[in-house]
Structures are given as C-alpha cells and as structure tokens.
C-alpha cells in the first residue's frame, strides 16, 4: 500500500528567517491525521536565512538526524561538540536521557536547506550521543546509498532504532528495487525530480508512506534525488 502526501497539501511555516515545510505535526502546526509514520515523528524541510538558527533548547529520548541539502549548519551541544557540516555530510544526535543543543546557518551570506528527521528510540533513557560523518556524493548515483543505519559494519552513522536511511540520485530512465520484509515500513521523500514508486507517480517534494511492499520498484521519470527510509 502506497499513500502519497502531495507537496501542494503540505503545511508551510514562514517566520522570515525560517521557511519550514513539515510533513507531520510540529510546533504550532498540529494535524491529528499527521502525527507520524512508523518510528518517524518529524520530517521538516527547513530553509534558514544566513546566520539564523535555533538557540539552545533541550531534547530527550529522540533520535535526531540532520541531512544538509544546501549550505552549512553549525551544531553545538552540552556534550562539548562544535561541528559544522555541509552537503555530503550527515549528523545524528541520540538525545537519550537529555541534551541541550543549538543549530545555526554557519554562513553569513547563503541560505541553509536541510532535512530534520526525528525518530522514536528503541531504548529510552540511554546516555546521549552525537556523531557526524560524510558520504560519497558520487556514490549516490544510481544506487540506494545507506547513510544512517542501525546495522553495524556498513560504514554508516549509527542510530538507536532498527532502521536505515538511504539517499539516491537516479538517472532519468533508471530503476532500482528495494527489498524489505512485509511488516516493515518505507518513507519516500522526493527532493528533486520525479519518479514512479511501484507505479505511483511522485514529483518534487512529494512524500509516500509505504506499507506491506516487499519489493518497491523505483523508476526515475527525470533525474531524481530522493531519500528512502526503511523502518519499523
């Protein structure tokens, strides 16, 4: 079963310094029909003005992933981390028993665009942790490249939930097949371009919630940059 959440129906928040398009309820935007999907609670496509960002604030018992699409983000936290990441890099924060952090556009000149993803952890109350890492941008071409995963030994950033986040840039006419167990869920986010997911058409900024699909066939109509998440 594939349920499409069209880009045209997404909520938009404009705070001047922040333009945000949340897929699910977040902050002042609350929709009881969109409270999350599987282990996912938040998926925000955020654009931050130069030098702007989120001041010090706490989190607990949440796995938080930030994927930079354009520009640079500066992360600081109560664990002592002070890291700047750009496209080709991902950061994962396991909030656990509690952490305070800030996130700002590291540039004083250019806009920052990133995907902010929150997931429920498999274990609550654990020690907080933060990691950042790089992936091969060229390695995205015509494959599902895992960038965050609970599976050890695949060179990805670890996360405290039984899940994998893939990124891909698929050439027009290209096709990929993702195999998964029938009881798993997949979340598909088209960042750029257009594709068909097992016959269902998706365009830029469209989202698909996928269930009971053991073989998901992804066919690019045009060159397409997308994110696929396999999770419980």
Buried (B, 14 or more C-beta within 10 A) or exposed (E): EBEBBEBEEBBEBEEEEBBBBBBBBBEEBEEEEBEBBBBBBBBBBBBBBBEBBEEEEEBEBBBBBBBBBEBBBBBBBBEEBEBBBBEBBBBBBBBBEEBBBBBBBBBEEEBBBBBBBBBBBBEEEBEBBBBBBEBEEEBBBBBBBBBBBBEEEEEBBBBBBBBBBBBBBBEEEBEBEBEBEEEBBBBBBBBBBBBBBBEBEBBBBBBBBBBEBEEBBBBBBBBBBBBBBBBB
